[in-house]
Amino acid sequence: MVEVKVLMALAKDKSGDVGKESARNGEWFKISMRKVHTLLEMEDNDKIEYFLDYLCVGLNFVEEQRNNLMIKLKDIVQEMNTCREKLLELKQAKLDFLTIQHENTKILKENQTLRKELKELTIITKTWLNSSNKGN
């Protein structure tokens, strides 16, 4: 007998028959291939119809869950792509900021150098003017 786990419902009894009244959505349930062989051996049409209806409901549930997960996956992928674009924009903004900060530092150093040079030239000019005024 081959067993597989399906996220479907949990049986209360060990008989393997699970009806709507004993099924709980979202729980792991073991099913076996033997049930398929049991279906082939059934002679009562009502039991066959019940079994096929139950099997169809289970498959519909799994398909619905799969579709919901696919929709969530698409939404997450779209959100991730949007976040990736925003991250690239933020990285570019950071790079721009660092570049401007570097340029600003260079300009401030150059400004200090020019102020020192201006001060020195002002002193020289005053000394010159004072010398030329005393000479006249």
Secondary structure as a PSIPRED ss2 file (coil, helix, strand):
# PSIPRED VFORMAT (PSIPRED V4.0)

   1 M C   1.000  0.000  0.000
   2 V C   1.000  0.000  0.000
   3 E E   0.000  0.000  1.000
   4 V E   0.000  0.000  1.000
   5 K E   0.000  0.000  1.000
   6 V E   0.000  0.000  1.000
   7 L E   0.000  0.000  1.000
   8 M E   0.000  0.000  1.000
   9 A C   1.000  0.000  0.000
  10 L C   1.000  0.000  0.000
  11 A C   1.000  0.000  0.000
  12 K C   1.000  0.000  0.000
  13 D C   1.000  0.000  0.000
  14 K C   1.000  0.000  0.000
  15 S C   1.000  0.000  0.000
  16 G C   1.000  0.000  0.000
  17 D C   1.000  0.000  0.000
  18 V C   1.000  0.000  0.000
  19 G C   1.000  0.000  0.000
  20 K C   1.000  0.000  0.000
  21 E C   1.000  0.000  0.000
  22 S C   1.000  0.000  0.000
  23 A C   1.000  0.000  0.000
  24 R C   1.000  0.000  0.000
  25 N C   1.000  0.000  0.000
  26 G C   1.000  0.000  0.000
  27 E E   0.000  0.000  1.000
  28 W E   0.000  0.000  1.000
  29 F E   0.000  0.000  1.000
  30 K E   0.000  0.000  1.000
  31 I E   0.000  0.000  1.000
  32 S E   0.000  0.000  1.000
  33 M C   1.000  0.000  0.000
  34 R H   0.000  1.000  0.000
  35 K H   0.000  1.000  0.000
  36 V H   0.000  1.000  0.000
  37 H H   0.000  1.000  0.000
  38 T H   0.000  1.000  0.000
  39 L H   0.000  1.000  0.000
  40 L H   0.000  1.000  0.000
  41 E H   0.000  1.000  0.000
  42 M C   1.000  0.000  0.000
  43 E C   1.000  0.000  0.000
  44 D C   1.000  0.000  0.000
  45 N H   0.000  1.000  0.000
  46 D H   0.000  1.000  0.000
  47 K H   0.000  1.000  0.000
  48 I H   0.000  1.000  0.000
  49 E H   0.000  1.000  0.000
  50 Y H   0.000  1.000  0.000
  51 F H   0.000  1.000  0.000
  52 L H   0.000  1.000  0.000
  53 D H   0.000  1.000  0.000
  54 Y H   0.000  1.000  0.000
  55 L H   0.000  1.000  0.000
  56 C H   0.000  1.000  0.000
  57 V H   0.000  1.000  0.000
  58 G H   0.000  1.000  0.000
  59 L H   0.000  1.000  0.000
  60 N H   0.000  1.000  0.000
  61 F H   0.000  1.000  0.000
  62 V H   0.000  1.000  0.000
  63 E H   0.000  1.000  0.000
  64 E H   0.000  1.000  0.000
  65 Q H   0.000  1.000  0.000
  66 R H   0.000  1.000  0.000
  67 N H   0.000  1.000  0.000
  68 N H   0.000  1.000  0.000
  69 L H   0.000  1.000  0.000
  70 M H   0.000  1.000  0.000
  71 I H   0.000  1.000  0.000
  72 K H   0.000  1.000  0.000
  73 L H   0.000  1.000  0.000
  74 K H   0.000  1.000  0.000
  75 D H   0.000  1.000  0.000
  76 I H   0.000  1.000  0.000
  77 V H   0.000  1.000  0.000
  78 Q H   0.000  1.000  0.000
  79 E H   0.000  1.000  0.000
  80 M H   0.000  1.000  0.000
  81 N H   0.000  1.000  0.000
  82 T H   0.000  1.000  0.000
  83 C H   0.000  1.000  0.000
  84 R H   0.000  1.000  0.000
  85 E H   0.000  1.000  0.000
  86 K H   0.000  1.000  0.000
  87 L H   0.000  1.000  0.000
  88 L H   0.000  1.000  0.000
  89 E H   0.000  1.000  0.000
  90 L H   0.000  1.000  0.000
  91 K H   0.000  1.000  0.000
  92 Q H   0.000  1.000  0.000
  93 A H   0.000  1.000  0.000
  94 K H   0.000  1.000  0.000
  95 L H   0.000  1.000  0.000
  96 D H   0.000  1.000  0.000
  97 F H   0.000  1.000  0.000
  98 L H   0.000  1.000  0.000
  99 T H   0.000  1.000  0.000
 100 I H   0.000  1.000  0.000
 101 Q H   0.000  1.000  0.000
 102 H H   0.000  1.000  0.000
 103 E H   0.000  1.000  0.000
 104 N H   0.000  1.000  0.000
 105 T H   0.000  1.000  0.000
 106 K H   0.000  1.000  0.000
 107 I H   0.000  1.000  0.000
 108 L H   0.000  1.000  0.000
 109 K H   0.000  1.000  0.000
 110 E H   0.000  1.000  0.000
 111 N H   0.000  1.000  0.000
 112 Q H   0.000  1.000  0.000
 113 T H   0.000  1.000  0.000
 114 L H   0.000  1.000  0.000
 115 R H   0.000  1.000  0.000
 116 K H   0.000  1.000  0.000
 117 E H   0.000  1.000  0.000
 118 L H   0.000  1.000  0.000
 119 K H   0.000  1.000  0.000
 120 E H   0.000  1.000  0.000
 121 L H   0.000  1.000  0.000
 122 T H   0.000  1.000  0.000
 123 I H   0.000  1.000  0.000
 124 I H   0.000  1.000  0.000
 125 T H   0.000  1.000  0.000
 126 K H   0.000  1.000  0.000
 127 T H   0.000  1.000  0.000
 128 W H   0.000  1.000  0.000
 129 L H   0.000  1.000  0.000
 130 N H   0.000  1.000  0.000
 131 S H   0.000  1.000  0.000
 132 S H   0.000  1.000  0.000
 133 N H   0.000  1.000  0.000
 134 K H   0.000  1.000  0.000
 135 G H   0.000  1.000  0.000
 136 N C   1.000  0.000  0.000
